[in-house]
Amino acid sequence: MIKSVTSKYLIDNDQDVSWGLTINTVGFQHIDPGQPYPPKSHPEGYSFLANKGRTLEEYQFVYITKGKGYFSSKGSDKKELQAGDMFLLFPGVWHSYHPDETTGWDEYWIGFQGSNIDNRVANGFFTPEEPIFHVGFNEEIVRMYRNAIIIAQEQRIGYQQMLAGIANVIQGFAYALHRHNTFEDPVAAQQIQQAKVIMMEKFAQGISPTDVAAEINMGYSKFRRLFKDLTGYAPLQYIQELRLQKSKKLLLNTSLSLTEIAEEIGYDNADYFSTAFKKKNRVTPAAYRKNSLERLRQ
């Protein structure tokens, strides 16, 4: 069994930084039951005493795939970790973690920094108060960590951009899977997914949010609340997004008039369509078509 593998001291340049995310370290570590933690093989510069903790100058996403343990930080109380949990370490925030002596654990990690993650934190997607993500055991996440380790060891041209892509996807998986797995009602979550399919299939037919709620057999007030919790959109707003996305394709790929497009995507008239389109895109449908076609001819 591989005990540990680490790629450390990954170098980045100004071009890498402008990409939006740079990777500092990536690795895997197996800890046997009763083994001291961190072990002597822990990367230099990242080692710490579990009873004292540490702070870092970067973010790290750590994924526990076997065993159990404990995590604590300045922003949250001490919590137990199970296999399938991930936790995010924040720069400048004190933290400590270690495996349970009776089980040990397997851990993957990737460390990064840059404007991509800074913006997600600023917009509340990740917070020091909620650093743990219950994602379950996911083979795709494991595969991404392993690929990142290989890429970091080889360090071919453009490796920082390849690693940044993996780190961004890992962040997306952690955020989305945690939201799905911790949702209070899995049956309702499935109903909301069904509602999204209905909307995609019938938005051009003038279907309303109340119609959708009725089709999935859910009261409208509950439907509206749960839909927004899971998608970030109110139901009517989601339907409008689908209509406007479709309208862009029709504007670019057909010669249909604005009246015909409005009818095609479920609006009552061209004026209402134009108003909604301009509010969303800051340009009229006619101007969007003209400007886009001119760019394609250049």
C-alpha positions as CSV (number, residue, x, y, z in Angstrom):
1,M,0.0,0.0,0.0
2,I,1.2,3.5,-0.8
3,K,1.8,5.4,2.4
4,S,2.2,8.8,1.1
5,V,2.9,10.8,-2.1
6,T,3.3,14.5,-2.2
7,S,4.1,17.1,-4.8
8,K,5.3,20.2,-2.9
9,Y,6.9,23.5,-3.7
10,L,5.0,23.9,-7.0
11,I,6.2,27.0,-8.8
12,D,3.9,29.6,-10.4
13,N,4.6,32.7,-12.5
14,D,2.7,35.9,-13.2
15,Q,0.9,34.3,-16.1
16,D,-0.2,31.4,-13.8
17,V,-1.5,33.9,-11.3
18,S,-3.5,35.8,-13.9
19,W,-5.3,32.5,-14.7
20,G,-7.1,32.9,-11.4
21,L,-5.9,29.9,-9.4
22,T,-2.4,28.5,-8.6
23,I,-1.6,25.2,-6.9
24,N,0.9,25.0,-4.1
25,T,0.7,21.4,-3.0
26,V,-1.2,18.2,-3.8
27,G,-0.8,14.8,-2.2
28,F,-2.1,11.6,-0.5
29,Q,-1.3,10.1,2.9
30,H,-2.3,6.8,4.6
31,I,-2.2,6.8,8.4
32,D,-2.4,3.4,10.2
33,P,-4.3,3.0,13.4
34,G,-2.1,4.3,16.3
35,Q,0.4,5.9,14.0
36,P,1.6,9.4,15.2
37,Y,0.0,12.3,13.3
38,P,1.2,14.1,11.4
39,P,3.9,11.5,10.5
40,K,7.5,12.4,9.7
41,S,6.7,12.2,6.0
42,H,4.3,15.1,6.3
43,P,5.4,17.9,3.9
44,E,7.9,20.3,5.3
45,G,6.3,23.7,5.8
46,Y,2.9,22.1,6.4
47,S,3.7,20.0,9.5
48,F,2.0,20.8,12.8
49,L,1.2,19.4,16.2
50,A,-2.4,18.3,16.4
51,N,-2.8,19.6,19.9
52,K,-1.6,23.1,18.9
53,G,-2.9,23.4,15.3
54,R,-1.6,25.9,12.8
55,T,-2.5,28.5,10.2
56,L,-1.7,28.5,6.5
57,E,-1.2,31.2,3.9
58,E,-3.4,29.3,1.3
59,Y,-6.6,27.3,1.0
60,Q,-6.6,23.5,1.1
61,F,-9.3,21.0,0.4
62,V,-8.7,17.8,2.3
63,Y,-10.7,14.6,1.5
64,I,-11.0,11.7,3.9
65,T,-11.7,8.5,2.1
66,K,-11.1,5.9,4.8
67,G,-11.3,5.9,8.6
68,K,-12.5,8.8,10.8
69,G,-11.1,11.6,12.9
70,Y,-11.6,15.2,14.2
71,F,-11.5,18.7,12.9
72,S,-11.6,22.1,14.7
73,S,-10.9,25.6,13.7
74,K,-11.3,29.2,14.9
75,G,-14.6,29.6,13.0
76,S,-16.2,26.3,14.1
77,D,-16.5,23.9,17.0
78,K,-14.7,20.6,17.1
79,K,-16.4,18.1,14.8
80,E,-16.1,14.4,14.0
81,L,-15.1,13.5,10.5
82,Q,-16.1,10.3,8.7
83,A,-14.9,8.7,5.5
84,G,-16.5,10.7,2.7
85,D,-16.1,14.1,4.4
86,M,-14.1,17.0,2.9
87,F,-12.9,20.1,4.8
88,L,-11.6,23.4,3.5
89,L,-8.8,25.2,5.3
90,F,-8.7,29.0,5.0
91,P,-5.7,31.2,4.9
92,G,-5.0,32.9,8.2
93,V,-7.6,30.8,10.0
94,W,-6.3,28.6,12.8
95,H,-7.2,24.9,12.5
96,S,-6.3,21.4,13.7
97,Y,-7.3,17.9,12.5
98,H,-6.2,14.4,13.1
99,P,-7.4,10.8,12.6
100,D,-8.9,8.7,15.3
101,E,-6.2,6.5,16.9
102,T,-8.4,3.4,16.5
103,T,-8.9,3.8,12.7
104,G,-6.3,6.0,11.2
105,W,-7.4,7.4,7.8
106,D,-6.6,8.0,4.2
107,E,-6.4,11.7,3.2
108,Y,-6.0,13.5,-0.1
109,W,-5.3,17.2,-0.2
110,I,-4.8,20.0,-2.7
111,G,-3.6,23.5,-1.7
112,F,-4.3,26.6,-3.8
113,Q,-4.8,30.4,-3.9
114,G,-6.0,33.0,-6.3
115,S,-8.9,35.2,-7.4
116,N,-11.2,32.3,-8.3
117,I,-11.4,31.0,-4.7
118,D,-11.3,34.5,-3.2
119,N,-14.4,35.5,-5.2
120,R,-16.2,32.3,-4.1
121,V,-15.5,33.1,-0.5
122,A,-16.5,36.7,-0.9
123,N,-19.8,35.6,-2.4
124,G,-20.5,33.2,0.4
125,F,-20.1,29.9,-1.3
126,F,-17.4,28.9,1.2
127,T,-17.1,30.2,4.8
128,P,-14.8,29.5,7.7
129,E,-18.0,28.9,9.8
130,E,-19.0,25.9,7.6
131,P,-15.7,24.3,6.6
132,I,-16.9,20.6,6.4
133,F,-18.6,19.1,3.3
134,H,-20.4,15.8,3.4
135,V,-19.8,14.5,-0.1
136,G,-19.7,10.7,0.5
137,F,-17.2,8.4,-1.2
138,N,-17.0,9.6,-4.8
139,E,-14.8,7.8,-7.3
140,E,-14.6,10.9,-9.6
141,I,-13.2,13.1,-6.8
142,V,-10.6,10.4,-5.9
143,R,-9.7,10.2,-9.6
144,M,-9.3,14.0,-9.8
145,Y,-6.9,14.0,-6.8
146,R,-4.9,11.2,-8.3
147,N,-4.6,12.9,-11.6
148,A,-3.6,16.1,-9.9
149,I,-0.8,14.2,-8.2
150,I,0.5,12.8,-11.5
151,I,0.3,16.2,-13.2
152,A,2.2,17.9,-10.4
153,Q,4.9,15.3,-10.4
154,E,5.5,15.5,-14.1
155,Q,5.2,19.3,-14.2
156,R,4.8,19.5,-18.0
157,I,4.2,22.8,-19.8
158,G,0.9,24.3,-18.6
159,Y,0.7,22.1,-15.5
160,Q,-0.5,24.9,-13.3
161,Q,-3.5,25.5,-15.6
162,M,-4.3,21.8,-15.6
163,L,-4.1,21.7,-11.8
164,A,-6.2,24.8,-11.5
165,G,-8.9,23.2,-13.6
166,I,-8.9,20.1,-11.3
167,A,-9.0,22.3,-8.2
168,N,-11.9,24.3,-9.5
169,V,-13.9,21.1,-10.3
170,I,-13.1,19.7,-6.9
171,Q,-14.5,22.8,-5.3
172,G,-17.6,22.5,-7.5
173,F,-18.1,18.9,-6.5
174,A,-17.7,19.6,-2.8
175,Y,-20.2,22.5,-2.9
176,A,-22.8,20.7,-5.0
177,L,-22.7,17.2,-3.4
178,H,-22.7,18.7,0.1
179,R,-25.9,20.7,-0.7
180,H,-27.5,17.7,-2.2
181,N,-26.5,15.2,0.6
182,T,-27.5,17.5,3.4
183,F,-30.8,18.7,2.0
184,E,-33.6,18.1,4.6
185,D,-35.9,16.1,2.3
186,P,-34.4,13.9,-0.4
187,V,-37.8,13.1,-1.8
188,A,-38.5,16.8,-2.2
189,A,-35.1,17.2,-3.9
190,Q,-36.1,14.6,-6.4
191,Q,-39.3,16.5,-7.0
192,I,-37.4,19.7,-7.7
193,Q,-35.2,17.9,-10.2
194,Q,-38.4,16.7,-11.9
195,A,-39.7,20.2,-11.9
196,K,-36.6,21.4,-13.7
197,V,-37.1,18.8,-16.4
198,I,-40.7,19.8,-16.8
199,M,-39.7,23.4,-17.2
200,M,-37.1,22.6,-19.8
201,E,-39.6,20.6,-21.8
202,K,-42.5,23.0,-21.5
203,F,-41.2,26.5,-21.1
204,A,-42.2,27.4,-24.6
205,Q,-45.8,26.3,-24.0
206,G,-46.4,29.1,-21.5
207,I,-46.3,26.8,-18.5
208,S,-46.5,28.7,-15.1
209,P,-44.8,27.9,-11.8
210,T,-48.1,26.9,-10.3
211,D,-48.7,24.5,-13.2
212,V,-45.3,22.9,-12.4
213,A,-46.0,22.7,-8.7
214,A,-49.2,20.9,-9.5
215,E,-47.5,18.4,-11.9
216,I,-45.1,17.4,-9.1
217,N,-47.9,17.3,-6.5
218,M,-46.4,20.0,-4.2
219,G,-48.0,23.0,-2.7
220,Y,-46.9,26.2,-4.5
221,S,-45.4,28.0,-1.4
222,K,-43.3,25.0,-0.5
223,F,-42.3,24.5,-4.1
224,R,-41.2,28.1,-4.5
225,R,-39.1,28.0,-1.3
226,L,-37.4,24.6,-2.1
227,F,-36.8,25.5,-5.7
228,K,-35.0,28.6,-4.8
229,D,-33.0,26.9,-2.1
230,L,-31.7,24.3,-4.5
231,T,-31.3,26.3,-7.7
232,G,-30.8,29.9,-6.6
233,Y,-33.7,30.9,-8.8
234,A,-37.3,31.6,-8.2
235,P,-39.4,29.3,-10.4
236,L,-40.6,32.1,-12.7
237,Q,-37.1,33.5,-13.0
238,Y,-35.8,30.0,-13.9
239,I,-38.5,29.7,-16.7
240,Q,-37.5,33.1,-18.0
241,E,-33.8,32.2,-18.0
242,L,-34.7,29.1,-20.2
243,R,-36.7,31.3,-22.5
244,L,-34.0,33.9,-22.9
245,Q,-31.2,31.3,-23.5
246,K,-33.3,29.7,-26.2
247,S,-34.0,33.2,-27.7
248,K,-30.3,33.8,-28.2
249,K,-29.9,30.6,-30.2
250,L,-32.9,31.6,-32.4
251,L,-31.5,35.1,-32.9
252,L,-28.2,33.8,-34.1
253,N,-29.2,30.7,-36.0
254,T,-32.5,31.6,-37.7
255,S,-34.0,34.5,-39.6
256,L,-37.2,34.5,-37.5
257,S,-38.7,37.9,-36.6
258,L,-38.9,39.0,-33.0
259,T,-42.6,38.3,-33.0
260,E,-42.0,34.8,-34.2
261,I,-39.2,34.2,-31.6
262,A,-41.4,35.6,-28.8
263,E,-44.1,33.1,-29.8
264,E,-41.5,30.3,-30.1
265,I,-40.3,30.7,-26.6
266,G,-43.6,31.3,-24.9
267,Y,-43.9,35.1,-24.6
268,D,-47.3,36.8,-25.3
269,N,-45.8,39.5,-27.6
270,A,-42.6,40.8,-29.0
271,D,-42.6,43.9,-26.8
272,Y,-42.6,41.9,-23.6
273,F,-39.9,39.7,-25.0
274,S,-37.7,42.7,-25.9
275,T,-38.2,44.2,-22.5
276,A,-37.2,41.0,-20.7
277,F,-34.2,40.4,-23.0
278,K,-32.9,43.9,-22.6
279,K,-33.3,43.8,-18.8
280,K,-31.2,40.6,-18.7
281,N,-28.6,41.4,-21.4
282,R,-28.5,45.2,-21.4
283,V,-29.1,45.2,-25.1
284,T,-32.2,44.7,-27.3
285,P,-32.7,41.4,-29.2
286,A,-32.3,43.2,-32.5
287,A,-29.0,44.8,-31.4
288,Y,-27.8,41.5,-30.0
289,R,-28.5,39.8,-33.3
290,K,-26.8,42.5,-35.3
291,N,-23.7,42.8,-33.1
292,S,-23.2,39.0,-32.8
293,L,-23.5,38.5,-36.6
294,E,-21.1,41.3,-37.3
295,R,-18.5,39.7,-34.9
296,L,-18.9,36.3,-36.7
297,R,-18.2,38.0,-40.1
298,Q,-14.9,39.5,-38.9
